Amino acid sequence: MSKYILKLDREVCQSNFVCTAVDPRDFEEEDSGKYEGKVRLKEEPEDEKVHEIELSEDERGEGEQAANGCPVFAIELIDKETGETIAP
């Protein structure tokens, strides 16, 4: 059961790729389209500015590391039930 939302704003992303290093399960480099060279969530359709996926408790750790490691705050981890931002 999903408990968290991992949200990425690709307009804010500056292609530092910290997230792909700490959470390769959820993040990868976009290789085509409007956001080529930026980060994307693996489940995200092309050319989505803001996208989010749901994470379980077991998946939280990597998502939280990615959000805390992003130097431009393009990633946010949110508690699905309360709407509270957990990271960054």
PDB file of N, CA, C and O in Angstrom:
ATOM      1  N   MET A   1       0.837  -1.186   0.000  1.00  0.00           N
ATOM      2  CA  MET A   1       0.000   0.000   0.000  1.00  0.00           C
ATOM      3  C   MET A   1       0.881   1.249   0.000  1.00  0.00           C
ATOM      4  O   MET A   1       1.845   1.332   0.761  1.00  0.00           O
ATOM      5  N   SER A   2       0.555   2.198  -0.838  1.00  0.00           N
ATOM      6  CA  SER A   2       1.371   3.408  -0.925  1.00  0.00           C
ATOM      7  C   SER A   2       1.039   4.360   0.217  1.00  0.00           C
ATOM      8  O   SER A   2      -0.121   4.555   0.581  1.00  0.00           O
ATOM      9  N   LYS A   3       2.091   4.940   0.763  1.00  0.00           N
ATOM     10  CA  LYS A   3       1.936   5.876   1.873  1.00  0.00           C
ATOM     11  C   LYS A   3       2.508   7.254   1.558  1.00  0.00           C
ATOM     12  O   LYS A   3       2.239   8.225   2.265  1.00  0.00           O
ATOM     13  N   TYR A   4       3.302   7.328   0.487  1.00  0.00           N
ATOM     14  CA  TYR A   4       4.018   8.559   0.187  1.00  0.00           C
ATOM     15  C   TYR A   4       3.864   8.935  -1.284  1.00  0.00           C
ATOM     16  O   TYR A   4       3.584   8.092  -2.136  1.00  0.00           O
ATOM     17  N   ILE A   5       4.053  10.213  -1.552  1.00  0.00           N
ATOM     18  CA  ILE A   5       4.067  10.726  -2.915  1.00  0.00           C
ATOM     19  C   ILE A   5       5.447  11.324  -3.161  1.00  0.00           C
ATOM     20  O   ILE A   5       5.919  12.154  -2.384  1.00  0.00           O
ATOM     21  N   LEU A   6       6.078  10.907  -4.225  1.00  0.00           N
ATOM     22  CA  LEU A   6       7.358  11.453  -4.650  1.00  0.00           C
ATOM     23  C   LEU A   6       7.074  12.339  -5.849  1.00  0.00           C
ATOM     24  O   LEU A   6       6.574  11.872  -6.872  1.00  0.00           O
ATOM     25  N   LYS A   7       7.392  13.610  -5.722  1.00  0.00           N
ATOM     26  CA  LYS A   7       7.016  14.616  -6.724  1.00  0.00           C
ATOM     27  C   LYS A   7       8.273  15.253  -7.308  1.00  0.00           C
ATOM     28  O   LYS A   7       9.202  15.599  -6.578  1.00  0.00           O
ATOM     29  N   LEU A   8       8.292  15.402  -8.621  1.00  0.00           N
ATOM     30  CA  LEU A   8       9.432  15.989  -9.330  1.00  0.00           C
ATOM     31  C   LEU A   8       8.952  17.132 -10.213  1.00  0.00           C
ATOM     32  O   LEU A   8       8.002  16.977 -10.981  1.00  0.00           O
ATOM     33  N   ASP A   9       9.614  18.279 -10.101  1.00  0.00           N
ATOM     34  CA  ASP A   9       9.345  19.428 -10.963  1.00  0.00           C
ATOM     35  C   ASP A   9      10.525  19.579 -11.915  1.00  0.00           C
ATOM     36  O   ASP A   9      11.588  20.060 -11.521  1.00  0.00           O
ATOM     37  N   ARG A  10      10.341  19.171 -13.161  1.00  0.00           N
ATOM     38  CA  ARG A  10      11.445  19.191 -14.115  1.00  0.00           C
ATOM     39  C   ARG A  10      11.805  20.588 -14.589  1.00  0.00           C
ATOM     40  O   ARG A  10      12.897  20.780 -15.123  1.00  0.00           O
ATOM     41  N   GLU A  11      10.945  21.553 -14.418  1.00  0.00           N
ATOM     42  CA  GLU A  11      11.298  22.937 -14.753  1.00  0.00           C
ATOM     43  C   GLU A  11      12.364  23.459 -13.784  1.00  0.00           C
ATOM     44  O   GLU A  11      13.196  24.284 -14.160  1.00  0.00           O
ATOM     45  N   VAL A  12      12.337  22.985 -12.556  1.00  0.00           N
ATOM     46  CA  VAL A  12      13.292  23.401 -11.531  1.00  0.00           C
ATOM     47  C   VAL A  12      14.594  22.604 -11.650  1.00  0.00           C
ATOM     48  O   VAL A  12      15.664  23.112 -11.315  1.00  0.00           O
ATOM     49  N   CYS A  13      14.505  21.372 -12.119  1.00  0.00           N
ATOM     50  CA  CYS A  13      15.667  20.482 -12.225  1.00  0.00           C
ATOM     51  C   CYS A  13      16.801  21.139 -13.010  1.00  0.00           C
ATOM     52  O   CYS A  13      16.584  21.755 -14.053  1.00  0.00           O
ATOM     53  N   GLN A  14      18.031  20.988 -12.472  1.00  0.00           N
ATOM     54  CA  GLN A  14      19.216  21.513 -13.153  1.00  0.00           C
ATOM     55  C   GLN A  14      20.191  20.411 -13.545  1.00  0.00           C
ATOM     56  O   GLN A  14      21.373  20.674 -13.770  1.00  0.00           O
ATOM     57  N   SER A  15      19.702  19.188 -13.625  1.00  0.00           N
ATOM     58  CA  SER A  15      20.492  18.048 -14.106  1.00  0.00           C
ATOM     59  C   SER A  15      21.738  17.773 -13.280  1.00  0.00           C
ATOM     60  O   SER A  15      22.812  17.530 -13.829  1.00  0.00           O
ATOM     61  N   ASN A  16      21.595  17.811 -11.969  1.00  0.00           N
ATOM     62  CA  ASN A  16      22.710  17.461 -11.090  1.00  0.00           C
ATOM     63  C   ASN A  16      22.836  15.946 -10.907  1.00  0.00           C
ATOM     64  O   ASN A  16      23.914  15.447 -10.584  1.00  0.00           O
ATOM     65  N   PHE A  17      21.752  15.225 -11.110  1.00  0.00           N
ATOM     66  CA  PHE A  17      21.698  13.761 -11.096  1.00  0.00           C
ATOM     67  C   PHE A  17      22.056  13.124  -9.755  1.00  0.00           C
ATOM     68  O   PHE A  17      22.445  11.957  -9.710  1.00  0.00           O
ATOM     69  N   VAL A  18      21.928  13.874  -8.674  1.00  0.00           N
ATOM     70  CA  VAL A  18      22.087  13.284  -7.346  1.00  0.00           C
ATOM     71  C   VAL A  18      21.014  12.218  -7.153  1.00  0.00           C
ATOM     72  O   VAL A  18      21.285  11.148  -6.608  1.00  0.00           O
ATOM     73  N   CYS A  19      19.808  12.511  -7.597  1.00  0.00           N
ATOM     74  CA  CYS A  19      18.685  11.587  -7.414  1.00  0.00           C
ATOM     75  C   CYS A  19      18.905  10.263  -8.139  1.00  0.00           C
ATOM     76  O   CYS A  19      18.546   9.210  -7.612  1.00  0.00           O
ATOM     77  N   THR A  20      19.480  10.294  -9.321  1.00  0.00           N
ATOM     78  CA  THR A  20      19.704   9.044 -10.049  1.00  0.00           C
ATOM     79  C   THR A  20      20.778   8.207  -9.360  1.00  0.00           C
ATOM     80  O   THR A  20      20.780   6.982  -9.482  1.00  0.00           O
ATOM     81  N   ALA A  21      21.688   8.855  -8.641  1.00  0.00           N
ATOM     82  CA  ALA A  21      22.735   8.123  -7.925  1.00  0.00           C
ATOM     83  C   ALA A  21      22.181   7.444  -6.670  1.00  0.00           C
ATOM     84  O   ALA A  21      22.539   6.303  -6.377  1.00  0.00           O
ATOM     85  N   VAL A  22      21.316   8.130  -5.934  1.00  0.00           N
ATOM     86  CA  VAL A  22      20.797   7.562  -4.678  1.00  0.00           C
ATOM     87  C   VAL A  22      19.502   6.777  -4.862  1.00  0.00           C
ATOM     88  O   VAL A  22      19.152   5.965  -4.005  1.00  0.00           O
ATOM     89  N   ASP A  23      18.789   7.001  -5.955  1.00  0.00           N
ATOM     90  CA  ASP A  23      17.512   6.307  -6.184  1.00  0.00           C
ATOM     91  C   ASP A  23      17.340   5.933  -7.657  1.00  0.00           C
ATOM     92  O   ASP A  23      16.456   6.458  -8.333  1.00  0.00           O
ATOM     93  N   PRO A  24      18.182   5.031  -8.150  1.00  0.00           N
ATOM     94  CA  PRO A  24      18.061   4.627  -9.552  1.00  0.00           C
ATOM     95  C   PRO A  24      16.786   3.835  -9.840  1.00  0.00           C
ATOM     96  O   PRO A  24      16.425   3.666 -11.005  1.00  0.00           O
ATOM     97  N   ARG A  25      16.106   3.351  -8.817  1.00  0.00           N
ATOM     98  CA  ARG A  25      14.849   2.635  -9.019  1.00  0.00           C
ATOM     99  C   ARG A  25      13.774   3.567  -9.573  1.00  0.00           C
ATOM    100  O   ARG A  25      12.953   3.149 -10.390  1.00  0.00           O
ATOM    101  N   ASP A  26      13.773   4.835  -9.131  1.00  0.00           N
ATOM    102  CA  ASP A  26      12.711   5.764  -9.507  1.00  0.00           C
ATOM    103  C   ASP A  26      13.120   6.836 -10.507  1.00  0.00           C
ATOM    104  O   ASP A  26      12.260   7.383 -11.197  1.00  0.00           O
ATOM    105  N   PHE A  27      14.410   7.152 -10.603  1.00  0.00           N
ATOM    106  CA  PHE A  27      14.867   8.264 -11.439  1.00  0.00           C
ATOM    107  C   PHE A  27      15.800   7.796 -12.545  1.00  0.00           C
ATOM    108  O   PHE A  27      16.555   6.838 -12.381  1.00  0.00           O
ATOM    109  N   GLU A  28      15.731   8.499 -13.685  1.00  0.00           N
ATOM    110  CA  GLU A  28      16.648   8.267 -14.799  1.00  0.00           C
ATOM    111  C   GLU A  28      16.777   9.562 -15.594  1.00  0.00           C
ATOM    112  O   GLU A  28      15.998  10.499 -15.414  1.00  0.00           O
ATOM    113  N   GLU A  29      17.774   9.598 -16.475  1.00  0.00           N
ATOM    114  CA  GLU A  29      17.950  10.764 -17.337  1.00  0.00           C
ATOM    115  C   GLU A  29      16.991  10.676 -18.524  1.00  0.00           C
ATOM    116  O   GLU A  29      16.852   9.623 -19.147  1.00  0.00           O
ATOM    117  N   GLU A  30      16.338  11.789 -18.824  1.00  0.00           N
ATOM    118  CA  GLU A  30      15.449  11.869 -19.990  1.00  0.00           C
ATOM    119  C   GLU A  30      16.318  11.908 -21.237  1.00  0.00           C
ATOM    120  O   GLU A  30      17.259  12.698 -21.314  1.00  0.00           O
ATOM    121  N   ASP A  31      16.011  11.063 -22.213  1.00  0.00           N
ATOM    122  CA  ASP A  31      16.868  10.994 -23.400  1.00  0.00           C
ATOM    123  C   ASP A  31      16.226  11.560 -24.661  1.00  0.00           C
ATOM    124  O   ASP A  31      16.794  11.453 -25.748  1.00  0.00           O
ATOM    125  N   SER A  32      15.045  12.163 -24.524  1.00  0.00           N
ATOM    126  CA  SER A  32      14.418  12.780 -25.691  1.00  0.00           C
ATOM    127  C   SER A  32      13.350  13.769 -25.246  1.00  0.00           C
ATOM    128  O   SER A  32      12.998  13.835 -24.068  1.00  0.00           O
ATOM    129  N   GLY A  33      12.848  14.524 -26.188  1.00  0.00           N
ATOM    130  CA  GLY A  33      11.743  15.439 -25.903  1.00  0.00           C
ATOM    131  C   GLY A  33      12.164  16.752 -25.281  1.00  0.00           C
ATOM    132  O   GLY A  33      13.347  17.093 -25.245  1.00  0.00           O
ATOM    133  N   LYS A  34      11.197  17.468 -24.802  1.00  0.00           N
ATOM    134  CA  LYS A  34      11.383  18.811 -24.260  1.00  0.00           C
ATOM    135  C   LYS A  34      12.367  18.851 -23.094  1.00  0.00           C
ATOM    136  O   LYS A  34      13.094  19.830 -22.932  1.00  0.00           O
ATOM    137  N   TYR A  35      12.394  17.802 -22.288  1.00  0.00           N
ATOM    138  CA  TYR A  35      13.238  17.777 -21.096  1.00  0.00           C
ATOM    139  C   TYR A  35      14.479  16.900 -21.252  1.00  0.00           C
ATOM    140  O   TYR A  35      15.022  16.399 -20.268  1.00  0.00           O
ATOM    141  N   GLU A  36      14.915  16.723 -22.471  1.00  0.00           N
ATOM    142  CA  GLU A  36      16.105  15.913 -22.721  1.00  0.00           C
ATOM    143  C   GLU A  36      17.279  16.427 -21.897  1.00  0.00           C
ATOM    144  O   GLU A  36      17.537  17.629 -21.841  1.00  0.00           O
ATOM    145  N   GLY A  37      17.986  15.496 -21.260  1.00  0.00           N
ATOM    146  CA  GLY A  37      19.137  15.858 -20.443  1.00  0.00           C
ATOM    147  C   GLY A  37      18.786  16.165 -19.001  1.00  0.00           C
ATOM    148  O   GLY A  37      19.680  16.367 -18.180  1.00  0.00           O
ATOM    149  N   LYS A  38      17.503  16.204 -18.676  1.00  0.00           N
ATOM    150  CA  LYS A  38      17.082  16.414 -17.293  1.00  0.00           C
ATOM    151  C   LYS A  38      16.674  15.075 -16.699  1.00  0.00           C
ATOM    152  O   LYS A  38      16.670  14.051 -17.382  1.00  0.00           O
ATOM    153  N   VAL A  39      16.338  15.098 -15.441  1.00  0.00           N
ATOM    154  CA  VAL A  39      15.911  13.901 -14.736  1.00  0.00           C
ATOM    155  C   VAL A  39      14.425  13.676 -14.967  1.00  0.00           C
ATOM    156  O   VAL A  39      13.665  14.623 -15.171  1.00  0.00           O
ATOM    157  N   ARG A  40      14.021  12.411 -14.932  1.00  0.00           N
ATOM    158  CA  ARG A  40      12.607  12.062 -15.004  1.00  0.00           C
ATOM    159  C   ARG A  40      12.335  10.916 -14.046  1.00  0.00           C
ATOM    160  O   ARG A  40      13.226  10.133 -13.715  1.00  0.00           O
ATOM    161  N   LEU A  41      11.101  10.835 -13.612  1.00  0.00           N
ATOM    162  CA  LEU A  41      10.659   9.658 -12.891  1.00  0.00           C
ATOM    163  C   LEU A  41      10.445   8.567 -13.926  1.00  0.00           C
ATOM    164  O   LEU A  41       9.875   8.829 -14.986  1.00  0.00           O
ATOM    165  N   LYS A  42      10.883   7.366 -13.645  1.00  0.00           N
ATOM    166  CA  LYS A  42      10.824   6.294 -14.637  1.00  0.00           C
ATOM    167  C   LYS A  42       9.415   6.009 -15.132  1.00  0.00           C
ATOM    168  O   LYS A  42       9.239   5.597 -16.279  1.00  0.00           O
ATOM    169  N   GLU A  43       8.419   6.217 -14.298  1.00  0.00           N
ATOM    170  CA  GLU A  43       7.038   5.941 -14.688  1.00  0.00           C
ATOM    171  C   GLU A  43       6.360   7.126 -15.369  1.00  0.00           C
ATOM    172  O   GLU A  43       5.177   7.046 -15.699  1.00  0.00           O
ATOM    173  N   GLU A  44       7.069   8.196 -15.580  1.00  0.00           N
ATOM    174  CA  GLU A  44       6.460   9.441 -16.053  1.00  0.00           C
ATOM    175  C   GLU A  44       6.409   9.542 -17.564  1.00  0.00           C
ATOM    176  O   GLU A  44       7.366   9.164 -18.239  1.00  0.00           O
ATOM    177  N   PRO A  45       5.317  10.041 -18.104  1.00  0.00           N
ATOM    178  CA  PRO A  45       5.243  10.261 -19.549  1.00  0.00           C
ATOM    179  C   PRO A  45       6.160  11.409 -19.987  1.00  0.00           C
ATOM    180  O   PRO A  45       6.499  12.282 -19.188  1.00  0.00           O
ATOM    181  N   GLU A  46       6.548  11.396 -21.237  1.00  0.00           N
ATOM    182  CA  GLU A  46       7.401  12.468 -21.762  1.00  0.00           C
ATOM    183  C   GLU A  46       6.698  13.822 -21.667  1.00  0.00           C
ATOM    184  O   GLU A  46       5.471  13.915 -21.709  1.00  0.00           O
ATOM    185  N   ASP A  47       7.503  14.848 -21.541  1.00  0.00           N
ATOM    186  CA  ASP A  47       7.068  16.243 -21.559  1.00  0.00           C
ATOM    187  C   ASP A  47       6.106  16.626 -20.434  1.00  0.00           C
ATOM    188  O   ASP A  47       5.345  17.584 -20.569  1.00  0.00           O
ATOM    189  N   GLU A  48       6.137  15.889 -19.331  1.00  0.00           N
ATOM    190  CA  GLU A  48       5.379  16.284 -18.139  1.00  0.00           C
ATOM    191  C   GLU A  48       6.267  17.203 -17.315  1.00  0.00           C
ATOM    192  O   GLU A  48       7.389  16.832 -16.969  1.00  0.00           O
ATOM    193  N   LYS A  49       5.784  18.390 -17.000  1.00  0.00           N
ATOM    194  CA  LYS A  49       6.553  19.332 -16.187  1.00  0.00           C
ATOM    195  C   LYS A  49       6.659  18.838 -14.752  1.00  0.00           C
ATOM    196  O   LYS A  49       7.760  18.713 -14.215  1.00  0.00           O
ATOM    197  N   VAL A  50       5.537  18.560 -14.138  1.00  0.00           N
ATOM    198  CA  VAL A  50       5.502  18.062 -12.765  1.00  0.00           C
ATOM    199  C   VAL A  50       4.847  16.691 -12.793  1.00  0.00           C
ATOM    200  O   VAL A  50       3.791  16.497 -13.395  1.00  0.00           O
ATOM    201  N   HIS A  51       5.486  15.765 -12.139  1.00  0.00           N
ATOM    202  CA  HIS A  51       4.936  14.417 -12.104  1.00  0.00           C
ATOM    203  C   HIS A  51       5.166  13.837 -10.721  1.00  0.00           C
ATOM    204  O   HIS A  51       6.097  14.227 -10.015  1.00  0.00           O
ATOM    205  N   GLU A  52       4.318  12.911 -10.348  1.00  0.00           N
ATOM    206  CA  GLU A  52       4.475  12.269  -9.058  1.00  0.00           C
ATOM    207  C   GLU A  52       4.147  10.786  -9.165  1.00  0.00           C
ATOM    208  O   GLU A  52       3.351  10.355 -10.000  1.00  0.00           O
ATOM    209  N   ILE A  53       4.789  10.026  -8.292  1.00  0.00           N
ATOM    210  CA  ILE A  53       4.505   8.604  -8.171  1.00  0.00           C
ATOM    211  C   ILE A  53       4.257   8.304  -6.700  1.00  0.00           C
ATOM    212  O   ILE A  53       4.624   9.083  -5.820  1.00  0.00           O
ATOM    213  N   GLU A  54       3.639   7.180  -6.456  1.00  0.00           N
ATOM    214  CA  GLU A  54       3.376   6.767  -5.083  1.00  0.00           C
ATOM    215  C   GLU A  54       4.420   5.752  -4.651  1.00  0.00           C
ATOM    216  O   GLU A  54       4.851   4.905  -5.433  1.00  0.00           O
ATOM    217  N   LEU A  55       4.821   5.857  -3.375  1.00  0.00           N
ATOM    218  CA  LEU A  55       5.816   4.953  -2.809  1.00  0.00           C
ATOM    219  C   LEU A  55       5.250   4.262  -1.579  1.00  0.00           C
ATOM    220  O   LEU A  55       4.415   4.819  -0.866  1.00  0.00           O
ATOM    221  N   SER A  56       5.711   3.056  -1.343  1.00  0.00           N
ATOM    222  CA  SER A  56       5.351   2.329  -0.131  1.00  0.00           C
ATOM    223  C   SER A  56       6.342   2.686   0.982  1.00  0.00           C
ATOM    224  O   SER A  56       7.325   3.391   0.754  1.00  0.00           O
ATOM    225  N   GLU A  57       6.068   2.196   2.164  1.00  0.00           N
ATOM    226  CA  GLU A  57       6.987   2.405   3.290  1.00  0.00           C
ATOM    227  C   GLU A  57       8.365   1.843   2.963  1.00  0.00           C
ATOM    228  O   GLU A  57       9.377   2.449   3.313  1.00  0.00           O
ATOM    229  N   ASP A  58       8.415   0.696   2.300  1.00  0.00           N
ATOM    230  CA  ASP A  58       9.688   0.067   1.938  1.00  0.00           C
ATOM    231  C   ASP A  58      10.474   0.886   0.925  1.00  0.00           C
ATOM    232  O   ASP A  58      11.700   0.783   0.877  1.00  0.00           O
ATOM    233  N   GLU A  59       9.807   1.688   0.124  1.00  0.00           N
ATOM    234  CA  GLU A  59      10.461   2.494  -0.914  1.00  0.00           C
ATOM    235  C   GLU A  59      10.814   3.897  -0.441  1.00  0.00           C
ATOM    236  O   GLU A  59      11.482   4.641  -1.160  1.00  0.00           O
ATOM    237  N   ARG A  60      10.381   4.263   0.740  1.00  0.00           N
ATOM    238  CA  ARG A  60      10.541   5.635   1.238  1.00  0.00           C
ATOM    239  C   ARG A  60      12.001   6.080   1.318  1.00  0.00           C
ATOM    240  O   ARG A  60      12.311   7.213   0.949  1.00  0.00           O
ATOM    241  N   GLY A  61      12.885   5.236   1.780  1.00  0.00           N
ATOM    242  CA  GLY A  61      14.271   5.630   2.048  1.00  0.00           C
ATOM    243  C   GLY A  61      14.971   6.274   0.869  1.00  0.00           C
ATOM    244  O   GLY A  61      15.555   7.350   0.997  1.00  0.00           O
ATOM    245  N   GLU A  62      14.913   5.617  -0.280  1.00  0.00           N
ATOM    246  CA  GLU A  62      15.590   6.146  -1.460  1.00  0.00           C
ATOM    247  C   GLU A  62      14.939   7.441  -1.940  1.00  0.00           C
ATOM    248  O   GLU A  62      15.632   8.375  -2.343  1.00  0.00           O
ATOM    249  N   GLY A  63      13.616   7.496  -1.898  1.00  0.00           N
ATOM    250  CA  GLY A  63      12.917   8.717  -2.295  1.00  0.00           C
ATOM    251  C   GLY A  63      13.259   9.893  -1.400  1.00  0.00           C
ATOM    252  O   GLY A  63      13.419  11.021  -1.867  1.00  0.00           O
ATOM    253  N   GLU A  64      13.371   9.618  -0.110  1.00  0.00           N
ATOM    254  CA  GLU A  64      13.730  10.670   0.846  1.00  0.00           C
ATOM    255  C   GLU A  64      15.160  11.146   0.612  1.00  0.00           C
ATOM    256  O   GLU A  64      15.429  12.345   0.679  1.00  0.00           O
ATOM    257  N   GLN A  65      16.080  10.222   0.339  1.00  0.00           N
ATOM    258  CA  GLN A  65      17.461  10.599   0.035  1.00  0.00           C
ATOM    259  C   GLN A  65      17.529  11.469  -1.221  1.00  0.00           C
ATOM    260  O   GLN A  65      18.271  12.450  -1.265  1.00  0.00           O
ATOM    261  N   ALA A  66      16.756  11.103  -2.232  1.00  0.00           N
ATOM    262  CA  ALA A  66      16.749  11.880  -3.473  1.00  0.00           C
ATOM    263  C   ALA A  66      16.234  13.296  -3.219  1.00  0.00           C
ATOM    264  O   ALA A  66      16.817  14.265  -3.708  1.00  0.00           O
ATOM    265  N   ALA A  67      15.150  13.420  -2.460  1.00  0.00           N
ATOM    266  CA  ALA A  67      14.587  14.741  -2.164  1.00  0.00           C
ATOM    267  C   ALA A  67      15.559  15.579  -1.329  1.00  0.00           C
ATOM    268  O   ALA A  67      15.744  16.767  -1.596  1.00  0.00           O
ATOM    269  N   ASN A  68      16.169  14.968  -0.333  1.00  0.00           N
ATOM    270  CA  ASN A  68      17.115  15.701   0.515  1.00  0.00           C
ATOM    271  C   ASN A  68      18.407  16.028  -0.219  1.00  0.00           C
ATOM    272  O   ASN A  68      19.072  17.009   0.115  1.00  0.00           O
ATOM    273  N   GLY A  69      18.773  15.224  -1.214  1.00  0.00           N
ATOM    274  CA  GLY A  69      20.016  15.449  -1.935  1.00  0.00           C
ATOM    275  C   GLY A  69      19.907  16.416  -3.096  1.00  0.00           C
ATOM    276  O   GLY A  69      20.927  16.899  -3.588  1.00  0.00           O
ATOM    277  N   CYS A  70      18.705  16.707  -3.542  1.00  0.00           N
ATOM    278  CA  CYS A  70      18.537  17.599  -4.688  1.00  0.00           C
ATOM    279  C   CYS A  70      18.922  19.028  -4.300  1.00  0.00           C
ATOM    280  O   CYS A  70      18.269  19.627  -3.445  1.00  0.00           O
ATOM    281  N   PRO A  71      19.975  19.584  -4.915  1.00  0.00           N
ATOM    282  CA  PRO A  71      20.447  20.906  -4.513  1.00  0.00           C
ATOM    283  C   PRO A  71      19.518  22.065  -4.903  1.00  0.00           C
ATOM    284  O   PRO A  71      19.686  23.181  -4.412  1.00  0.00           O
ATOM    285  N   VAL A  72      18.552  21.810  -5.773  1.00  0.00           N
ATOM    286  CA  VAL A  72      17.649  22.893  -6.200  1.00  0.00           C
ATOM    287  C   VAL A  72      16.202  22.640  -5.765  1.00  0.00           C
ATOM    288  O   VAL A  72      15.288  23.339  -6.201  1.00  0.00           O
ATOM    289  N   PHE A  73      16.000  21.636  -4.902  1.00  0.00           N
ATOM    290  CA  PHE A  73      14.676  21.335  -4.325  1.00  0.00           C
ATOM    291  C   PHE A  73      13.616  21.043  -5.392  1.00  0.00           C
ATOM    292  O   PHE A  73      12.473  21.485  -5.279  1.00  0.00           O
ATOM    293  N   ALA A  74      14.005  20.300  -6.418  1.00  0.00           N
ATOM    294  CA  ALA A  74      13.064  19.929  -7.473  1.00  0.00           C
ATOM    295  C   ALA A  74      12.261  18.685  -7.110  1.00  0.00           C
ATOM    296  O   ALA A  74      11.307  18.331  -7.804  1.00  0.00           O
ATOM    297  N   ILE A  75      12.652  18.018  -6.012  1.00  0.00           N
ATOM    298  CA  ILE A  75      12.007  16.774  -5.594  1.00  0.00           C
ATOM    299  C   ILE A  75      11.422  16.968  -4.204  1.00  0.00           C
ATOM    300  O   ILE A  75      12.029  17.593  -3.334  1.00  0.00           O
ATOM    301  N   GLU A  76      10.236  16.420  -4.017  1.00  0.00           N
ATOM    302  CA  GLU A  76       9.566  16.524  -2.722  1.00  0.00           C
ATOM    303  C   GLU A  76       8.966  15.168  -2.370  1.00  0.00           C
ATOM    304  O   GLU A  76       8.377  14.501  -3.220  1.00  0.00           O
ATOM    305  N   LEU A  77       9.119  14.767  -1.112  1.00  0.00           N
ATOM    306  CA  LEU A  77       8.484  13.558  -0.600  1.00  0.00           C
ATOM    307  C   LEU A  77       7.371  13.995   0.341  1.00  0.00           C
ATOM    308  O   LEU A  77       7.609  14.745   1.287  1.00  0.00           O
ATOM    309  N   ILE A  78       6.157  13.524   0.081  1.00  0.00           N
ATOM    310  CA  ILE A  78       4.970  13.982   0.801  1.00  0.00           C
ATOM    311  C   ILE A  78       4.275  12.785   1.441  1.00  0.00           C
ATOM    312  O   ILE A  78       4.154  11.726   0.826  1.00  0.00           O
ATOM    313  N   ASP A  79       3.821  12.964   2.676  1.00  0.00           N
ATOM    314  CA  ASP A  79       2.995  11.953   3.337  1.00  0.00           C
ATOM    315  C   ASP A  79       1.625  11.986   2.684  1.00  0.00           C
ATOM    316  O   ASP A  79       0.945  13.012   2.714  1.00  0.00           O
ATOM    317  N   LYS A  80       1.221  10.890   2.103  1.00  0.00           N
ATOM    318  CA  LYS A  80      -0.027  10.843   1.335  1.00  0.00           C
ATOM    319  C   LYS A  80      -1.252  11.113   2.207  1.00  0.00           C
ATOM    320  O   LYS A  80      -2.208  11.745   1.758  1.00  0.00           O
ATOM    321  N   GLU A  81      -1.225  10.643   3.434  1.00  0.00           N
ATOM    322  CA  GLU A  81      -2.386  10.786   4.317  1.00  0.00           C
ATOM    323  C   GLU A  81      -2.551  12.204   4.851  1.00  0.00           C
ATOM    324  O   GLU A  81      -3.663  12.732   4.879  1.00  0.00           O
ATOM    325  N   THR A  82      -1.452  12.820   5.272  1.00  0.00           N
ATOM    326  CA  THR A  82      -1.534  14.139   5.914  1.00  0.00           C
ATOM    327  C   THR A  82      -1.258  15.298   4.959  1.00  0.00           C
ATOM    328  O   THR A  82      -1.649  16.433   5.231  1.00  0.00           O
ATOM    329  N   GLY A  83      -0.584  15.015   3.834  1.00  0.00           N
ATOM    330  CA  GLY A  83      -0.195  16.079   2.915  1.00  0.00           C
ATOM    331  C   GLY A  83       1.052  16.812   3.375  1.00  0.00           C
ATOM    332  O   GLY A  83       1.466  17.783   2.741  1.00  0.00           O
ATOM    333  N   GLU A  84       1.650  16.368   4.459  1.00  0.00           N
ATOM    334  CA  GLU A  84       2.846  17.006   5.018  1.00  0.00           C
ATOM    335  C   GLU A  84       4.083  16.660   4.197  1.00  0.00           C
ATOM    336  O   GLU A  84       4.274  15.512   3.796  1.00  0.00           O
ATOM    337  N   THR A  85       4.922  17.669   3.950  1.00  0.00           N
ATOM    338  CA  THR A  85       6.194  17.437   3.274  1.00  0.00           C
ATOM    339  C   THR A  85       7.158  16.804   4.250  1.00  0.00           C
ATOM    340  O   THR A  85       7.403  17.333   5.334  1.00  0.00           O
ATOM    341  N   ILE A  86       7.700  15.671   3.858  1.00  0.00           N
ATOM    342  CA  ILE A  86       8.671  14.952   4.688  1.00  0.00           C
ATOM    343  C   ILE A  86      10.095  15.367   4.315  1.00  0.00           C
ATOM    344  O   ILE A  86      10.952  15.518   5.186  1.00  0.00           O
ATOM    345  N   ALA A  87      10.337  15.547   3.035  1.00  0.00           N
ATOM    346  CA  ALA A  87      11.652  15.951   2.555  1.00  0.00           C
ATOM    347  C   ALA A  87      11.458  16.760   1.279  1.00  0.00           C
ATOM    348  O   ALA A  87      10.522  16.463   0.536  1.00  0.00           O
ATOM    349  N   PRO A  88      12.260  17.740   0.982  1.00  0.00           N
ATOM    350  CA  PRO A  88      13.367  18.183   1.788  1.00  0.00           C
ATOM    351  C   PRO A  88      12.911  18.962   3.009  1.00  0.00           C
ATOM    352  O   PRO A  88      13.740  19.410   3.801  1.00  0.00           O
TER     353      PRO A  88
END
